[in-house]
Each structure stands twice: as C-alpha cells, then as structure tokens.
C-alpha cells in the first residue's frame, strides 16, 4: 500500500504511535514487518515474539517462542519470511513464519560462534547467513547444507556488520574501534582495507549501496561517514549525541541520516548539503598562535624562563594551541559539530552567525535505545532497549513526507 503524503502542518518531531510492553528483559532487536501492522522482537528473556496490531489498536503477540539461550541479534527476510535469531550461546537459529504470521516453524540451527552473536545478515542470492560474534570472528554459513563456509578472526569482539549484496563485501566493526572491509568468497575471504577514526568501540554500521557510503556509530558518541565509493579516503565527522550511538539508518530518497543513542536521543542529519572534513590534529612543541612552549618542551621553557602550557587543539583548523589562544567555544555544523567545541580565537572570529545554523534535528525518545530499525517506505521507525519497551514512531513529520517512492532496507 502506498504511503500517503501528508499536507498537514508538520510537528517537526517524531510521533509516538504505539508502545509495546511484555518482555521480561532487555529487547535486543525489533523489526517492522513490511506492508503489515506487525513487529518482530527478540529479547534477553529468551523469547522471540511476533506482535500484530488488533482492531483495538493494541499490539498482541500472535507468536511467542522460547529459545534455549538469550536472544542477542535477529535478521528477517520478508520475501521468504525467514527469521534468523542469534543467541548468547553462539548459535544462530532459522525459522519460517506462516503467511498470516500466526505460526513459526523451526528450520535449522547453525553453530556459527562460540560466544554471543552480535549481528546477522541473510543473503538470499548466495544462501549465506553471515554473522559476527564476541568470539572475535565473522562467519558465513550455507543455509542449504548448514555447513560453515568460512571464518575470519579479529583481535577484539566483532560488534556489528553490514554487507554489500552485489560485491559480497562485508564491513565488520569491532570493540577496538576499527572497521574491517572483507571480500567474502565461497570458502575464503580477503582483507581489502581497515578504517580507523573512532576513539571508542564501534556500536553500529550502515551501508548505502547506491552512493557507496558507510556510516559508523561508536561509544565515543560520534558518527563518521566514510566515502567508500569515492576511494579518496574522505570522511565526515558528525557530533551531536551525548551517549553511545547505537543504531543508524540512511534515507537515500531524502539524503537524511537517522541515528539513535543509548540515552534515548534521536537525531536526523541533513546530508544533502556541502559539508567540510574535520582537520587532522597537528602536533607541535609550542602554541602555533603565541609560540609559548607546552609543558614537555623543557628546552624552550628553560631558554625563555617560562612555565610550560597545556596543549589543546582547535576543532576547525586543527592547530595545536594553548588555553589562552583557544578560550572561546562555537558550534560549526558544516564540519559536524552540532554543539559547542573548542576553537582558536582567529577561527572563532571567522565563523559567521549563519555558519552556526544547525544541520540536524534532535529529539527525545524517552527510553534507553539499544536498537532501531526503519520501514523507509512507510516512514515508520521502531526502537527498543534495556527498559524492555518497544516503541513505534511516525517519522514523516521529521523527514518531510511519507516516503512512498522510497525503498526498504534489504
């Protein structure tokens, strides 16, 4: 059913449509069923549930299935109605859901990992189930035979996963803050490159196959956009969250990025503007403005008979400066700084009032968010978290209009 384009005045914030309660522990994953008023949830309480909207407007579980171990990750392929559930014990279980979403049949168990499964992706074209886990590896298994096809190990927990279905490239984020790009083959893989930029563990990834952009969110509260298609190493930094960035979704049609953080923050970033790369921080033994020595520059301190100063960096130009030469703060959204950051005095004077105009909107989800997913075609978003609550949102007031001509994530 095509979504309606709303002509009513926009409230400019997400509208809470429904709240689902019933899980006894943290909800680790929640997915909207395309073209249906339904949600699939997986929880630490060892249950997977399918919720359908009744005539009363309330969501009730039409399927309630108890697993052997807490559920840690989930993937759903709508065309084939196959659900893959990752568990705390490292296993991935496959189910098939009936057409009316009232029955779920067990298909197969995949011994994919030796520890908690962190992410799952299913590829129908290759019949692979690809997953990452806290056993520090990414694995891909054949859904026809159930056999392990390949594994690749990392130096730390593999925390999140994205996959390009056309090229068979996998993007794996880990707890060291690194993203590894792998080319998966039938029985092997090769490392293409590694991406380093975050100062904390990678919590989420989003791959846009059209523009060939990779977005990553991390425990350093920041988001980085990696221009993979441009092959020039171009990166854009987005800072606006005050806690760990847990989920991302890029809306191709409107060129907007939706992000959620663990403190309940929901941000919508305008990516249809010309943005500037944040500079690399320069190193110096003295302030690059007043030339006063920093505290480790013993020789200059002795020669000038002055005390050494603490080193800071201007976020706009990247120069190493002292506190006196960087006493002012400013937002600079075009470089991704939505809140005030340290800038040197000369850069502060160069920033105009219009340069401080925000390029993102920020909203309060009013619950801990550990996972988010969107039905782009209908402009709907579902969030879930450790508070055991699932919330369904209408995002059309924020993204402008219902995305009837958009496409849903694969």
ABEGO torsion letter per residue (X at the ends): XBBBBBABBBAGBBBBABBBBGBABBBABBBBBBGBBBBBBBBAAGBBBBBBBBAAGBBBBABBBBBABBBABBBBBAAAGBBBBBBAAGBBBBBBBBAAGABBBBABBBBABABBBABBBBBAAAGBBBBBBAAGBBBBBBAAAGBBABBBBBABBBABBBBBAAAGBBBBBBAAGBBBBBBBBAABBBBABBBBABABBBABBBBBAAAGBBBBBBAAGBBBBBBAAAGAGBBBBBBABABBBABBBBBAAAGBBBBBBAAGBBBBBBAABBBBBBBBBBBBABBAAAGBBBAABAAAAAAAGBBBBBBBBBAAAGBBBBAAABABBBBBAAAGBABBBBBBAAAAAABBAAAABBABBBBBAGBBBABBBBBAAAGBBBBBBAAGBBBBBBAAAAAGBBBAABBBBX
